[in-house]
Amino acid sequence: MKVTLNRSAFTQELQTVQRAISSKTTMPILTGVKIDLSNRGLTLTGSNADISIESFLNVSDEKAQMTIEKTGAVVLQARFFGEIIRRLPEDYFTMEVIESNQVIITSGKAHFTVNGLDAESYPHLPIVDSHNQIKIPVHVLTKLISETVFAVSQHESRPILTGVHIILENEKLLAVATDSHRLSQRIIPLESGEEAFNIVIPGKSLTELSRSLTDEEELVEISIMDNQVLFETATMKFYSRLLEGTYPDTNRLIPNSFNTEIEFSVPELLAAIERASLLSHEGRNNIVRLHIADDGVVLYGNSPEIGKVEEDLSYERVTGDPLDISFNPDYMKAALRAFGDTNINVRFISAIRPFTLEPTEGESNFIQLITPVRTN
């Protein structure tokens, strides 16, 4: 194998596949990146127990400026190899595999010889069954991930809750995540009649997927197998294992009748919560309190060790019963950030029942739920 190509174009692809490579693995070869050179271009592969990423750099890609002298494949220690490429002196480098899987890397006056591994020993990626596929725009998928993945559980005690539940049925794609203290659910209408599916994807996989997708990509094709899902664009294949088990029925958690309703501007409410949580974070109890009455709406933050804060909140309108309710400000901040710059309706039943947040426009497609904190 021998190839000369542009260093920054190569580094970009290498960084993508390195997201899947872990230094902690029971299979030493998986700490490496597989490099496979064909006449079509260069394929890089990285993998761990949960995700595998394959990235393709086409020989016709002008940014790559690739010259292929001899095709072949090798596996190189990813972290070390990445550092070498990053520090090479010139914009171009040449990589050549000689006997015993040794690789010579040259750039300008720099000349490295590193030991590689036989590419045949690298595990094969899953074979995808192509009959169960949907295509959605990349920007829709990344938005769906950002609106839900923050609400997955970080605790392995209930592994199923560490994933996002994704269901396709009746021409709707529904994604929901909950850690049992909060919930975020997004529905996207799809026009085509694909085969229904019901899967749970690890939140960590979706976070890495979101980072790996670029704005240059337009569509992503999603294919589902028994215990794997594949997200494929023109230049990348991203495989993730699926979580096994039954996701709880979250529909019954979302209330449909309320006693108090208030409309806020998200940026204004978020700024106020951030100010209140400056103090609540310093205390033992990370809680802020919202007081809703006929004469106004007030947010309180209190830390006996530091002091307290209160702020009259701006709001668009309020209806219903007066209410005092306490909640974790971190959950509220994460929820508000997922909405972006818009207005939301916050609806309450009582001080001890979960409350909902929905955008004032296009309401039923995006809803979040937060469980309050009981205080004496």
Disulfide bonds with the S-S distance in Angstrom:
none
